[in-house]
Amino acid sequence: MSVSLMRVWLVACCLLAGSVWAESPAGGSPAYGVVEDATERVMAVVQEADAYANEDPERYYSAIQEILDPVIDFRGFARTVMGPYASSERYRSLDEAGRAQLRDQLDRFSEVMRVGLVRTYGKGLLAFGGSRIEVVKPDSDDAGEPRVSVRQLIYNDEPEPYVLLYQMGRDKAGDWKLRNVIIESVNLGEIYRNQFQDSARKFDGDIDSVIENWATVEVEA
């Protein structure tokens, strides 16, 4: 992924991170309000970290992790990345020992993705400068929908704004969770799913080896 797109993805994580506190979203759409409300809270964390991140990076990563954990569906994202290796069909085809192994693999890969994403993207957050950010208000109230896409425009030093689509869904409690992000038609979920499948072929289908050797890397878009 190019530096510019990576920076936009960093912003995407940041803006969604604070949504756990958005109990009364504005604009008629809960998902829209979540994204809109999150900006100020999360950027305040990033600005504060300017004073200590170099000396105490773990404190910074912990602060970012604490904010991201309640709003990003890391397990759902990890399962999507694993693709057919964690599908319901494959799970049903396994015996009890195989199912237990798959559950353990999904747990471990969810944690690998959780830590890797936060650390990879967290490093770039401090370099993020001021940009004008616009969350596009939906035409209708989508509060009753189980899944929505929230469109966002980020104006930087380019002639045209970056366009982001936040793919969000409700969990069992009815709270909105980030499931995927599409940046300028680049589907991050698909990028990481292709990476997982390439790695699975490299290790002859040994999923444990895939997880142990996984690295959340930048991909040329």
C-alpha positions in Angstrom: 0.0 0.0 0.0 1.3 3.4 -0.9 2.4 5.8 1.9 -0.6 8.1 1.2 -3.2 5.3 1.4 -1.5 3.9 4.5 -1.8 7.2 6.2 -5.5 7.4 5.3 -6.0 4.0 6.8 -4.4 5.2 9.9 -6.9 8.0 10.1 -9.7 5.5 9.5 -8.7 3.5 12.5 -8.4 6.6 14.6 -11.7 8.1 13.7 -13.6 4.9 14.4 -11.8 4.1 17.6 -13.6 6.6 19.8 -17.0 5.5 18.7 -17.5 3.4 21.9 -18.6 6.5 23.6 -21.1 7.7 21.0 -24.4 6.8 22.7 -26.5 9.5 21.0 -25.4 9.7 17.3 -26.3 12.7 15.3 -27.8 13.0 11.8 -30.4 10.2 12.1 -28.0 7.3 11.4 -26.2 5.7 14.4 -23.3 4.5 12.2 -22.9 8.0 10.7 -23.0 9.5 14.1 -20.4 7.1 15.4 -17.9 8.0 12.8 -18.6 11.7 13.1 -18.4 11.8 16.9 -15.2 9.8 17.1 -12.8 12.3 15.4 -12.2 14.8 18.2 -11.8 12.2 21.0 -9.2 10.0 19.2 -7.1 12.8 17.7 -6.8 14.2 21.3 -5.1 10.9 22.2 -2.7 11.2 19.3 -1.9 14.8 20.0 -1.1 14.0 23.7 1.2 11.2 22.6 3.5 13.6 20.8 5.0 14.4 24.2 5.8 10.8 25.3 5.6 8.3 22.5 9.3 8.3 21.6 10.3 7.6 25.2 7.4 5.3 26.2 6.0 3.7 23.0 4.3 0.9 25.0 2.2 3.5 26.8 1.1 4.8 23.4 0.3 1.4 21.9 -1.7 0.6 25.1 -3.7 3.8 24.8 -4.5 3.1 21.1 -5.3 -0.5 21.9 -7.7 0.4 24.7 -9.6 2.6 22.4 -9.7 0.3 19.4 -10.7 -2.9 21.2 -14.3 -2.1 21.9 -15.2 -1.0 18.4 -13.2 -3.2 16.0 -14.4 -6.7 15.5 -10.9 -8.2 15.4 -12.2 -11.8 15.6 -14.7 -11.3 12.7 -11.9 -9.6 10.7 -9.5 -12.4 11.4 -12.1 -15.0 10.4 -12.7 -13.2 7.1 -9.0 -13.0 6.4 -8.7 -16.8 7.1 -11.4 -17.3 4.4 -12.2 -21.0 3.7 -9.8 -22.1 6.4 -12.2 -20.8 9.0 -15.5 -21.1 7.2 -18.6 -22.6 8.8 -18.6 -25.4 6.1 -15.1 -26.4 7.1 -15.9 -26.2 10.8 -18.9 -28.6 10.3 -16.8 -31.0 8.3 -14.3 -31.5 11.2 -14.5 -33.9 14.1 -14.5 -32.5 17.7 -10.7 -32.5 17.9 -10.5 -30.6 14.6 -13.1 -28.1 15.7 -11.2 -27.4 18.9 -8.0 -26.9 16.9 -9.8 -24.5 14.6 -11.2 -22.5 17.4 -7.8 -22.2 19.0 -6.3 -21.2 15.7 -8.9 -18.5 15.2 -8.3 -17.2 18.8 -4.6 -17.0 18.2 -4.9 -15.4 14.8 -7.4 -12.8 16.2 -4.8 -11.8 18.8 -2.0 -11.7 16.2 -4.1 -9.4 14.0 -5.2 -7.3 16.9 -1.6 -6.6 18.1 -0.1 -6.4 14.6 -2.6 -3.9 13.2 -2.4 -1.6 16.2 1.4 -1.6 16.2 1.8 -1.3 12.5 -0.8 1.5 12.1 0.0 3.2 15.4 3.5 4.0 14.3 2.1 6.2 11.6 -0.5 8.1 13.7 2.0 10.5 15.2 3.0 11.7 11.7 -0.5 12.5 10.7 -1.0 16.2 10.1 -4.2 18.2 10.1 -6.7 17.4 7.4 -10.3 18.4 6.7 -12.5 15.4 7.2 -16.1 15.1 6.1 -18.5 12.3 6.9 -21.2 12.1 4.2 -24.6 12.2 5.8 -26.8 9.4 4.6 -30.0 10.1 2.7 -32.1 8.0 5.0 -32.2 6.6 8.5 -30.4 3.3 8.6 -30.7 2.7 12.3 -32.6 -0.5 11.8 -30.1 -2.0 9.4 -27.8 -4.8 10.5 -24.9 -3.6 8.2 -24.1 -0.2 6.8 -21.4 1.5 4.9 -20.4 5.0 6.0 -18.7 7.2 3.4 -16.0 9.6 4.4 -13.9 12.2 2.6 -10.5 13.2 3.7 -9.0 16.4 2.2 -5.2 16.6 2.3 -2.8 18.1 -0.1 -4.3 16.3 -3.2 -6.7 17.9 -5.6 -9.4 15.4 -4.8 -10.3 14.0 -1.4 -9.6 10.4 -0.4 -12.8 8.4 -0.3 -13.2 5.8 2.5 -16.0 3.4 3.1 -16.4 2.0 6.6 -18.2 -1.3 6.5 -19.9 -1.7 9.8 -22.2 -4.2 11.4 -24.0 -4.8 14.6 -22.9 -7.3 17.2 -25.2 -9.4 19.3 -25.7 -6.4 21.7 -26.7 -4.1 18.9 -23.5 -2.1 19.0 -21.8 -1.0 15.8 -18.4 -2.7 15.0 -16.0 -2.0 12.3 -15.8 -5.0 10.0 -13.7 -3.7 7.1 -12.4 -0.6 5.3 -12.3 0.2 1.6 -9.9 3.0 0.7 -10.1 4.3 -2.9 -11.6 1.0 -4.0 -8.8 -0.9 -2.2 -10.5 -3.5 0.0 -8.2 -4.2 3.0 -10.0 -7.4 3.9 -9.4 -8.8 0.5 -5.7 -7.8 0.6 -5.1 -9.6 3.9 -7.2 -12.6 2.8 -5.0 -13.0 -0.3 -1.9 -12.7 1.9 -3.2 -15.5 4.2 -4.0 -17.8 1.3 -0.6 -17.2 -0.2 1.0 -18.0 3.1 -1.1 -21.1 3.5 0.1 -22.4 0.1 3.7 -21.6 1.1 3.3 -23.7 4.3 1.3 -26.5 2.5 -1.8 -25.8 4.4 -0.2 -25.7 7.9 -2.3 -23.0 9.5 -0.3 -23.0 12.7 2.8 -22.1 10.7 0.9 -19.4 8.9 -0.1 -17.8 12.2 3.3 -18.2 13.7 4.9 -16.4 10.7 2.3 -13.8 10.1 3.3 -10.2 9.7 0.9 -7.3 9.1 2.7 -5.7 6.2 2.1 -2.9 3.8 0.9 -4.1 0.4 1.4 -2.2 -2.8 -2.0 -1.1 -4.0 
